[in-house]
Amino acid sequence: MNQKRRFIAGAVCPKCAEMDRMVMFTDEQGTHRECVSCGFSDKLSDLESPQELATRVNQVDAPAPAPEVVPLKFYPRPKK
C-alpha cells in the first residue's frame, strides 16, 4: 500500500536530532512518524496528547510586584 507521507516542519528526530527530517503517515494500524535520515520510527497513540514545547511565548511569568506608592508632600513657599 502506498501511503501519503507528509514532512513535519520544524520537527526534530528524537534519535539523531536532525531537524526537518521527520515524516508522518497513516495506515490501518494508526498514525506513524519516521525519520528519513536515521530510520527511527514510532507509532503515535491517539490517546496521548503531544506536549507543547516550552517557548518564551507560552511561558507564564510571575506577576510583577506592585510598585511602592510614595505620596508627594508639597510645602508652601515661605513668605519673604
N, C-alpha and C positions, 0 to 999 in steps of 0.2 A: 504494500500500500504506500502511496506517495503522499506524505504529509506536507502541508504548507508550513514551512519554518519561518519564524519572524525573529529578527535580531532585536535584542532588548537594549535600547540606547542607554549608555552610561552604566550598565551592569558590570560588575567585577566578578571574575571567576573565583570561587572560594578555594580552589586548589592551586591554580597557577598565578592568581592575582592579576591576570591580564584584563584590561578594560575593553569593552565593546567587542567581546568575542563570544558572548552568550546568545544562544538561540532558544526559542520556545516553540513547542508544538504540542498538539493534542491528538491522541489516538483513543482506541477503545479502552485502554487502561487508565486514562486520565491525562493530565497536563504534565509535560516534562520540560526540563531545561537542560541544555547541553552546551559545553564549551567546544568550539571548533578548533581551538589551539591544542588543548591537552586531552580532550576526550572525556572530561568529567561529565557525569550525567546524574540527575536525580529526578524523582517524581515529586511534584508539588501536590500536597494534600489540600483538598477543598476545605477541610476543617481548620487548618492552621491559617491564621491571618498573618500576612507579612508584616514585619516590624518596620516602622518608618525610621529612616536614618536620622540621626540627630544632626541638625544643622543650626546655624545661627538664627534662621527664620522661625523654626518651630520650638526653640528653647524658651522656657518661661523664666524670666529673671525675677528675682525677689523685688518686691516694690521698694522704691527708693524711700528712705525715711523723710518725713515731712520736715522742711527747713524750720529752724527755730525762729519764731517771730519775736522781734525786739521792737517795742514801741519807741517812737522818737519823741523826745521832750523838747519843746520849744519854750525858750525863756524870753520875756520881753526885753527889749534893749534898754539899758539904763539911761535915764534922762541926764542931760549934761547941764 
